[in-house]
Amino acid sequence: MAEAKVHNPIEINPETCVKCNLCDWICPGDLIYKEEDNRETLPEIVYPDECWYCGLCQSICPTNAINIVFPGQMVHNQTNVVDLLGKVVE
C-alpha cells in the first residue's frame, strides 16, 4: 500500500529567498532546517506534517519568499465553531 503524500504547508520561492536562516530560527515547531552560514542552500521543510500554520516564518521573511499553503480541508471547513471547540461553560 502506498503512503499518502504529506501536505507541505510551506512554499519557499527559490528566486527570492536570500537564504538568511530567519525562518529556521523562528519556527516554533523546529520543522524548517537551514544550514547555518551557508548562503548556497535553501531552507528545507523537514517535518511538514508537524506545521502549526502559525505563519511566523512567513512574517519574518525579509523578501516575502515564504507562502503558507493551507490544505483544502482547513480552508473549506464547514464545522460550527461551537462543535469544533465545545460549548463554553459559564
Beta strands, then each sheet from edge to edge (+ up, - down):
strand 1: 10-12
strand 2: 32-33
strand 3: 44-45
strand 4: 66-68
sheet 1: 1+ 4-
sheet 2: 2+ 3-
end
